[in-house]
């Protein structure tokens, strides 16, 4: 069967979804299917297809589009609508598609609607990695009571309705979709995965770079990733302020983003010498960063757990180092992870709780269940196979 992949992004720039999409396509090829990818051409520095997909024989159409920038979400929304409009001439029944996969996008109504109109009654799977426009509400960019939210959410729901299968990445997100009127029978939860099936053995990782960053004589508290409003990295600064007299504890904030300068200014104003900022490192170093941390912190703004699950979560569990999820005790994922792996869970705004969790882990913490949790829920092969099965299944 020939499968259409309509991406909301591109392979010509590094994204958190690159390894996920590649694994899905590889799974389809293992079962004898072929894939054509429609994606953006943003003029990025990378090839339009990763080497592994090019070797398989995957074909692609790259549609000229503006590079992702720091526009407000309305500007990005209009850019994405224009991209979907341009895609119209590249989708046709004549191409013989038997199924379609539409990557998570803020313009689900337009994207899924286009595929349905052009390809008719084939099974369409829509992947929800982030729930728009609720993410804009929780980040403070949109009022849930306003007319723009009502219009944008109605357009998203039209996309969900036109899709035959919906895959999302946590029970919390499934619950929000159902509460928003999406048919729960359509929705499957498949967790995002890391770069391999097995947990990492620290002895096989190259620690050259991270050993330079993390002193052996300090307890290294690490946040690595995008530094924006949604990530709530403020919480680490607040905890560092509470722990300024804990000489052995050192906070590391690794990454870039629109909010980084403000955080650096906040740390300076508080006179914190126990916080270090580092530039974003390549994704290939992520396993060694997480494995070399004394504890990894995954913070989110209040209620954001309902709309997203950070892409680094699986790699953090695979690394075997302790984890503190600062997402809120109401999160179904957080409660499950706490019960089954022993990770710590605190509220999104609880700096004291983060401090206490750090101190508890510093006193000694059993991490043997982290690998078991990763293997049970976040294996690359098993989860990409689930995607492949869902993409080619008949309509519900």
C-alpha positions in Angstrom: 0.0 0.0 0.0 1.2 3.5 -0.7 0.8 5.9 2.2 0.8 9.7 2.2 2.5 11.4 5.0 1.5 15.1 5.2 3.8 16.8 7.6 3.2 20.1 9.3 7.0 20.7 9.5 10.1 19.6 7.6 13.2 17.5 7.8 15.5 20.3 6.6 15.7 21.5 10.2 16.2 19.6 13.5 12.9 19.0 15.2 11.8 16.8 18.2 9.7 14.7 15.8 12.4 13.7 13.4 13.2 10.3 15.0 9.5 9.6 15.6 8.5 10.1 12.0 11.5 8.2 10.7 10.7 5.2 12.9 7.0 5.2 11.7 8.0 5.2 8.1 10.6 2.4 8.7 7.9 0.4 10.4 5.6 0.7 7.3 8.4 -0.3 5.0 9.1 -3.4 7.1 5.5 -4.5 6.3 5.9 -3.9 2.6 4.3 -0.5 2.3 5.7 2.6 0.6 5.5 6.2 1.7 5.5 9.6 0.0 6.0 12.6 2.2 4.7 16.1 1.6 6.6 18.6 3.8 7.7 22.2 4.1 10.8 23.4 2.4 12.1 26.1 4.8 15.5 26.5 3.3 17.1 24.7 6.3 20.6 23.3 6.4 19.6 19.6 6.3 18.6 17.3 3.5 14.9 17.0 2.7 15.0 13.3 3.8 17.2 11.7 6.5 19.6 9.2 5.0 17.7 6.2 6.4 14.5 7.2 4.6 16.3 8.0 1.4 17.9 4.6 1.5 14.5 3.0 1.9 13.3 4.7 -1.3 10.9 7.2 0.4 9.9 10.0 -2.0 9.1 13.5 -1.0 7.6 16.8 -2.2 9.0 19.9 -0.4 6.7 22.9 -0.6 8.3 26.3 -0.3 7.3 27.9 3.0 8.5 30.4 5.5 11.0 29.2 8.0 9.7 28.9 11.6 10.4 32.1 13.5 9.4 34.1 16.5 6.0 35.3 15.1 3.1 35.3 17.3 0.8 32.3 17.2 -1.7 34.0 14.8 1.1 34.8 12.3 2.3 31.1 12.5 -1.3 30.0 12.1 -1.7 32.0 8.9 1.6 30.7 7.6 0.4 27.1 8.2 -2.8 27.8 6.4 -0.9 29.1 3.4 1.2 25.9 3.4 -1.9 23.7 3.3 -3.2 25.8 0.5 0.0 25.3 -1.5 -0.3 21.5 -0.9 -3.5 21.2 -2.9 -1.8 20.7 -6.2 0.5 17.9 -4.8 -2.3 15.5 -3.6 -4.2 13.5 -6.1 -6.2 10.2 -6.3 -4.1 9.4 -9.3 -1.1 8.8 -7.1 -2.8 5.6 -5.7 -2.7 6.3 -2.0 -4.4 3.7 0.2 -4.0 5.5 3.5 -2.8 8.9 4.9 -1.1 10.1 8.0 -1.4 13.8 8.9 1.2 15.1 11.4 0.1 17.2 14.3 -0.8 20.8 13.2 -2.6 23.9 14.5 -4.6 23.8 11.3 -6.1 20.3 11.6 -9.4 21.3 10.0 -7.7 22.6 6.8 -5.0 19.8 6.6 -7.3 16.8 7.3 -10.1 18.4 5.2 -7.7 18.8 2.2 -6.6 15.1 2.4 -10.2 13.9 2.7 -11.4 16.1 -0.2 -8.5 15.0 -2.5 -8.3 11.3 -1.6 -11.8 10.4 -0.7 -12.7 7.5 1.4 -9.3 6.2 2.5 -8.4 5.8 6.2 -6.8 9.0 7.6 -4.8 9.0 10.8 -4.2 12.3 12.6 -1.4 12.6 15.2 -2.0 15.0 18.1 1.3 15.9 19.6 0.0 19.2 21.0 -3.6 20.3 21.4 -4.3 23.7 19.8 -5.8 26.2 20.8 -5.7 25.0 24.4 -1.9 25.3 24.4 -2.4 29.0 23.5 -4.9 29.4 26.4 -2.5 27.9 29.0 0.4 30.0 27.8 -1.7 33.1 28.2 -1.9 34.0 24.5 -5.6 33.4 24.2 -8.7 33.6 26.4 -10.9 30.5 26.5 -14.0 32.7 26.8 -13.2 34.7 23.7 -14.5 34.4 20.2 -11.1 33.6 18.6 -10.8 30.5 20.8 -14.3 29.3 19.9 -13.6 29.7 16.2 -10.1 28.0 16.3 -11.3 25.1 18.5 -14.2 24.5 16.2 -11.9 24.4 13.2 -9.6 21.8 15.0 -12.7 19.7 15.9 -13.6 19.6 12.2 -10.3 18.0 11.5 -10.7 15.5 14.3 -14.2 14.6 12.9 -12.9 14.0 9.4 -10.0 11.8 10.6 -10.7 8.1 11.0 -8.1 7.5 13.6 -6.5 9.8 16.1 -3.3 9.1 17.9 -2.2 11.2 20.9 0.7 10.8 23.3 -0.8 10.7 26.8 -4.0 9.8 28.7 -4.3 13.4 29.8 -4.4 14.6 26.2 -6.9 11.9 25.3 -9.1 13.1 28.2 -9.0 16.7 27.0 -9.9 15.7 23.5 -12.9 13.8 24.7 -14.0 16.7 26.9 -13.8 18.8 23.8 -16.3 16.6 21.9 -13.9 14.2 20.1 -15.2 10.7 19.7 -13.2 8.7 22.3 -13.5 5.5 20.2 -11.3 7.1 17.6 -8.5 8.0 20.0 -5.5 5.7 20.8 -2.6 6.6 23.2 0.9 5.8 22.0 3.7 7.3 23.9 6.6 9.0 22.1 9.8 7.0 22.2 13.5 7.7 22.4 16.2 6.8 19.8 16.4 3.0 20.7 14.5 0.2 22.3 16.7 -0.4 25.3 17.5 1.8 28.3 21.0 3.4 28.0 24.0 1.8 29.7 26.0 4.7 31.0 29.2 2.8 30.2 28.4 3.0 26.4 27.8 6.7 26.3 30.4 9.3 25.4 30.6 11.6 28.4 33.4 13.7 27.2 31.3 16.9 26.8 29.0 16.5 29.7 31.8 15.7 32.1 33.2 19.1 31.4 29.8 20.6 32.3 28.8 18.6 35.4 31.4 18.7 38.2 31.8 15.3 39.9 31.8 16.9 43.4 28.4 18.6 42.9 24.8 17.3 42.8 23.8 18.4 39.3 20.2 19.4 38.8 19.5 19.5 35.1 16.9 21.1 32.8 17.7 20.6 29.0 15.4 21.7 26.2 13.6 24.7 24.8 13.3 27.7 27.2 9.9 29.2 26.6 6.9 30.2 28.5 5.3 26.8 28.4 8.3 25.0 29.9 8.2 26.9 33.2 11.9 26.9 33.7 11.3 29.7 36.2 10.6 27.0 38.7 14.3 25.9 38.7 15.4 29.5 39.4 12.9 29.7 42.3 14.2 26.4 43.7 17.8 27.5 43.3 17.0 30.6 45.3 15.7 28.5 48.1 18.8 26.3 47.9 21.5 29.0 47.6 23.1 27.7 50.9 23.2 24.1 49.7 26.8 24.3 48.5 26.8 20.9 46.8 23.8 21.5 44.7 24.3 23.1 41.2 21.5 23.9 38.8 22.1 23.6 35.0 19.8 25.1 32.4 20.7 23.9 28.9 19.0 25.3 25.9 17.8 28.4 24.0 14.5 30.1 23.5 12.6 33.3 23.8 12.5 33.2 27.6 16.2 32.5 28.2 17.4 36.1 28.6 14.6 36.9 31.1 15.7 33.9 33.1 19.3 34.9 33.1 18.3 38.3 34.2 16.2 36.9 37.0 19.1 34.7 38.2 21.4 37.7 38.2 19.0 39.9 40.1 18.7 37.2 42.8 22.5 36.9 42.9 22.4 33.2 42.3 25.8 31.5 41.9 24.3 28.0 41.9 22.8 28.3 38.5 24.7 27.8 35.2 23.3 28.5 31.7 24.5 26.5 28.7 23.7 26.8 25.0 21.7 24.1 23.3 23.7 21.0 22.4 23.0 18.5 19.6 20.3 15.9 20.1 23.0 13.2 19.8 24.3 14.4 23.2 20.9 14.2 24.9 21.3 10.7 26.3 24.7 11.5 27.9 23.3 14.8 29.3 20.4 13.1 31.0 22.4 10.1 32.1 25.1 12.2 33.6 22.6 14.4 35.6 22.1 13.7 39.2 18.5 14.5 38.6 16.5 15.6 35.5 13.7 18.1 36.0 10.8 18.3 33.5 8.7 21.4 34.3 5.5 22.6 32.6 3.3 25.6 33.1 0.1 24.8 35.1 -2.4 22.6 33.1 -0.1 22.3 30.1 0.2 18.5 30.8 -3.4 18.3 29.3 -2.1 19.5 25.9 1.4 18.1 25.6 4.1 15.7 26.9 7.7 17.0 26.5 9.5 15.0 23.7 12.5 14.5 26.0 10.5 12.4 28.5 11.3 9.1 27.0 15.0 9.8 26.7 15.1 10.9 30.4 13.5 7.6 31.4 15.9 5.7 29.2 18.9 7.4 30.8 18.2 5.9 34.2 18.8 9.1 36.2 16.2 10.3 38.7 13.4 12.4 37.3 11.2 15.1 38.9 8.0 15.8 36.9 6.8 19.3 37.8 3.5 19.1 36.0 0.8 18.7 38.7 -0.4 15.7 40.7 -3.7 15.6 38.7 -1.8 14.4 35.6 -2.7 10.8 34.8 0.7 10.2 33.2 2.6 11.7 36.2 0.6 9.5 38.7 1.3 6.4 36.6 5.0 7.2 36.2 5.3 7.9 40.0 3.6 4.6 40.9 5.4 2.4 38.4 8.9 4.0 38.1 9.3 5.9 41.4 9.9 9.3 39.9 8.9 12.4 41.9 5.9 14.5 41.0 5.3 18.1 42.2 3.0 20.9 41.3 3.9 23.3 38.5 4.3 26.2 40.8 5.8 24.4 43.9 9.4 25.5 44.3 9.4 24.2 47.8 8.2 20.8 46.6 10.9 20.8 44.0 13.5 21.7 46.6 12.3 18.9 48.9 12.3 16.3 46.1 15.9 17.3 45.1 17.0 16.8 48.7 15.2 13.5 49.0 16.9 12.2 45.8 20.3 13.5 47.0 19.9 11.3 50.1 19.5 8.2 47.9 17.0 7.2 45.3 16.4 3.8 43.7 16.2 4.1 39.9 16.0 0.4 38.9 12.4 0.7 37.8 13.1 3.5 35.3 14.3 1.1 32.7 11.3 -1.1 33.2 8.9 1.8 32.8 10.7 2.9 29.6 10.7 -0.6 28.1 7.0 -1.1 28.9 5.7 2.1 27.4 8.3 3.8 25.3 10.1 1.3 23.1 11.0 2.5 19.7 10.1 -0.6 17.7 6.9 -1.5 19.6 5.4 2.0 19.5 6.4 2.7 15.8 4.8 -0.7 15.0 1.6 0.5 16.7 1.6 3.6 14.5 2.1 1.6 11.4 -0.8 -0.7 12.3 -3.1 2.2 13.1 -2.2 4.1 9.8 -3.2 1.2 7.6 -6.2 -0.1 9.5 -9.6 0.1 8.1 -12.0 2.8 9.2 -13.7 2.5 12.6 
